[in-house]
Amino acid sequence: MLPTSHNTQQVKRINVELVKNTLRSTGVGTKSSIASLTKLSVATCGTILNELLQTGEIIDLGPDESSGGRPASRYQFNADYASVLCLIVRTEGGVHSITHIQANLNGEILDEQTLTLDEITVATVEDLTATLIEQYNNVQAIGIGIPGVAHNGIIGICDVPGLAGQPLGPGLKERFEDVEVIIDNDMNLTVYGLYNEQHFEEEKNFAVVTFPKNHFPGAGFIIDGHPLKGNTHFSGEVSYLPFGVSSEEQHQLLQTSDGLHHLVVKTLVSIMVIINPAAIVITGDTMDPSMLDDLTRGCLDTIPQEHMPELIIQNDTRLEYLTGLIAVTLESLTYRIQLIEKKW
């Protein structure tokens, strides 16, 4: 992204985001405390707080307890001012389903239901979305997780036949003009959910690699806190690593304990030397926590101890998929602008 020159309106939007995010993180604040935390002037904070009160985005809790003088008003972020709608689209074992979730602006889940369907098409998703927007409170963003690839809202390869090759995102945006629309791959969203769960003190490199039964492995990466998708969204296709065997032989190796161990270690070592992650989470129904020590020793045969990331084996990542989708959907509502492009 090129450096951007900022006009008054952009600066104001940045300041509004600062005030809202400060209130969201602190819970309750006064005009003076918010000014101190944001480094904005008290007058600027007062103007922004008054505007947010009028729109209903914050709540006035009344005067603060005071030992003297005029008590200051206390403000709270109104997480229920609006909501986001998230859809998880799945096709597993020939069964088609959509799980729909409503979350408030703090990411707290207000409603969650799963529908089993005969088929899933663009019309299915659009009609369900219309029904839920009518049902839920002030939906400002739609986030959709799919078992496939999406670029600019257009679905590429996808395990849901009725969505493959379809312009799902543009169609939703045309139908719901005032609502943000985000569509992403299930693995990317799971990686983001797992990354946020680590609570790193600063942005790190991070990886998730999955070894599902009867399928080739896949991976997802976070680089300096940002998801890596690649030039053609091919990033993470680790089954294409040069293991020195054909795809058929690789599939056979994955069915045996020794072969699986060999391929997992090769994959982990490759990730370590390329992105040097702080941690790697290994998932999939072929994995078991009891395998961790052997995998660590296998990696240490190649990787020096000081460069070894933390290895974590976690089979069930459904919660992280959901939290990643909610987080990405909420982030689509924030106003972001790059102040300086830092090359090094």
N, C-alpha and C positions, 0 to 999 in steps of 0.2 A: 504494500500500500504506500502511495506517495504521501509525503507530509501535506497536511491540510491547513489552509488558512481559515481562521475561525471568525465568523461574524457574530454579532450580538446574540442572535437567536440560538446559535450553536452553543455559545458559552452559557446561556441561560439553561438550556437543556442539560448540559453537563452539571451545572450547579443544582438543578432540581434532582437529578439522579444521586448526587452526593448527599443531599438532605434526606431523601427517601431511604437510601441504603444505610445511612447512619442511624436513622430511627429504627430500621428493620433489625440492625445488629445490636443496638443498645436496648431496645424494648421501649423505653420511655426517655424523653429528653425535654429540656427547656430551650428557649431560644438562645440563651447564652451558652448552654452546654453544647448545643449543636454547632454554634458558631465556633466554639473552641476546637471541636473535633474536626470540623471541615475546613477550618482556616478561612471561612468566609466571614464577611462583616456581619454584625448583629442585625443591621438594617436589611441586608440582602436576605439573611435567614428569615427575618420577620415577614418580608414580602412573599417569599416562597411558601412559608408555613401558612400564611393567610390564603394563598391560592389553593394549596392542597386541602385546606379545610373546606373551601367552597366546593371542590370537586368530590369531597368525601374520601380522599385517599389517605387522610390521617384523621385522628380523633383527638379532640380537646378533652383531657381528663380533669380539667379544672386547675385551681391554683395549687402551687407547691407549698409545702409546709415552710414557714418562714419565721425567723426569730425577730424580724423587724422589717419595716418598709413594705412596699407593695409586693405581694407574693407573685411569683412568675407562673405563667400557665404551663402545664405539662402536656406533652403531645405524644401520641402513640401511632405507629404505623398501622393502618387498617388493612390487615391481610385479607379480609373478606370483602373488600371494595370490588374486587373482580376475581375471576378464576381462569384456569387454563384447562383445556380438554386434551387428554392424551389417549391415543389408540395404539394398542399392540396387536398387530395383525400376524396370525400364525397359520401355517399349514403343517401339521405333524401327523404322520401315519395316515394320511388321507382325510384327516379331520380339519375342517376350516373353522377358525374362531377369531373373534375380535374381543379383546378386553378393553373396556373404556373406563377411564379414570378422570374424575374431576378433582383438582387440587386448588387450594387457595394460593395467594401470592407469597406465602411462606413455604410453599411446597407440601403443606399438610393435606393428606388425602381426605376428601369429603365424601366421595362415593366411588365404588369400584364394582363392576359387574362384567361377566363374560358371556358372550353370545356364541352359540354354536350354529353355523350356517351351512347350507347346502353348497354354496359357492360364494366367493368374494370377488366383486368387480368394482370398477370405479363408481358405478351407480350405487352399489351397496354402501361404500364408504361415504359418499356424498350425502345420501339420504339419512344414514345413521347420524352423521355429523349435524345435519340440519335439525333432526329431532332433538339431539342432545343440547345444541345451542339454544333451542327454544325452551328446554327444560332447566338448564343450569343458569346460574347468575352471571351476567355480564362477562361472557367468555371473550377473552382478548387474544388468545393464541391457541393454535391447534398443533400438537406434536404427534407424529405418527412414526412408529417403529416397524420396520419391515424386514423379512428374511431375504434381503436382496440389496441391490445397488440403486441409489437415487442420486441424480445430479441435477441441481436447479429444479427439484420437484418432479423430474421426469424419471420414471422407474425404468431401470435396465433389466438385467438378469434378476429374476425373482422366483422364489419357491412357490409363490401364489400365482398360478397361471393367469388368472383374470386381471392381474395388475402388471404383468411383465410387458414392458414397452409402452406403457400408458402415461400420459401427462397428468398424473393425479394432482400434483401440486398446483400447476397453473389452473386446472379446473376448479379446485377448491378456492383458490385466491379470487378467481373471477366471480364465483358464487357468493363468497363471504369477503367482500372487499375490505372491510375494516378490521379483519382478524389476521394476525400473523400466522403463517403456515410453515412448519418445519417437518421435513421427512428425512429420516436417516436409517442407516443399517443397524440391525439389532446388535451386532458385535461392537460397533463404534459406541453405541449408547451404553452397553454393558461396561466397556472399558472406562468410559467417563464416570459412570456410577462407582466403579471400583476405585478409580483414581481419587475421587472426592472423599471416599471412605478412609483413605490413608491419612488425611489431615497433615500433609507435608507442610512444614513451616515456610518453604519457598517452592516455587515451581520446579518440578523435576521431570526427568525422563522416566517413562513407566510403560510396562508391556503386559498384555494378557494374551495367553496362548491356550487354545482349546483343542482337546483330543477326544472328540465324540466317537462313540461306538459306531462302526460300519460307515464312517465318513472320514474324509481327509482332514488334517488339522487346519486351523486358521488362527489368525492373530490380529491384534489391534494395538496401536501404539499412541502414547502421549509424548510429545516432544516439547519440553519447556512449558508444560501446562496446556498445550494445544494439541488437538487430535491430528494425527498424520493420516491423510487419506491417499496421497499420491497423485501423480499427474493424471492417471486414468482410473483412479480409485482401485488400483490393483494392490495397493499396500496391504500387507497382512496375509497374502496368499503363500504361506510358508511351505505348502506341499510342493511348491516349485523350486525349493532349495536344491542345490546339486548334491543329492544324497548318493549318487552313483548307482541308482537302481531305477527301473522303469516304474511308472505309476502303478502297474499291476503288482509288481514286486513290493512296492511300498505298502500297498493295501494289505498284502499278505503279512508283511512284517508287523503291521499294526495289530494283527490278530494274535500275536504271541507276546508273552511277557518280556522275553529278551529283545525281540525286535522292537517292541514299543519303547522299552528303556533306551535302546540305542538311538532311535529316531527322536525321542523327546530330548535327550542330552544334546544331540547334534543341533536341534532347533534352538534350544536354550543358549548354547554357546554362540551360535550365529547371531542371535539377538544381542547378546552381551557385548560382542566385539564391534557391532555396528552402531548401537545407540547407547551403550553403557548405562542401562537403566538403574534407578534406585531400587526398584522391586519388580519382580515378575510374578503374576498370579497365573497358576496353571489350573485350568478347568476341564470339564468333560467327564462323561460317565465311565471312561476308562481309567481315570485317575483315582487314587486313594491316598489319604494323608500318610499312610504307612510307607509310601514310596519316597517320601521327601528326603530322607537321609541318603539313600542310594543315588538319587538324582543329583543331590548336592555334591557327593563324592565324585560322581561322573563328570560334573562340570569342572570341579577343582583339578581334575587330571589335565585340563587345558588352561583354565582361567586362574591367574594368580589370586590369592586370597583377598588382597586389598581391592580387587576389582569385582569381587563377587557381589551381586545384588541380593537382597532378601528374596528368598523363594517362598511362595505361599501356594498351597494346594487347596482349592475351594470348588466343590462339585456343583453346588446349587448357587446360581447367580441371578435367579429371577428377580429378587428384590433389587439388586444393583442395576439390572436392566431398567426396571421401573423408575428408580430414583435418578438414573442417568437421563431418561427421557423427560421426566418432570423438570430436571435442572436445565436441560437444553431448551425446553419450551419456555420456561420462565426467563432465561437469558435472552430470548428473542425479543422480549419486551423492553429491555434496557437500551438506553441510548449510548452507543459506544463510538468513540472517535479516537484515532491514533494521533497523539500529539507530536511525537517525533519518531522517525523511522531510525531504529538503531541497527546498524549492520553487523556490529561485532561486539 
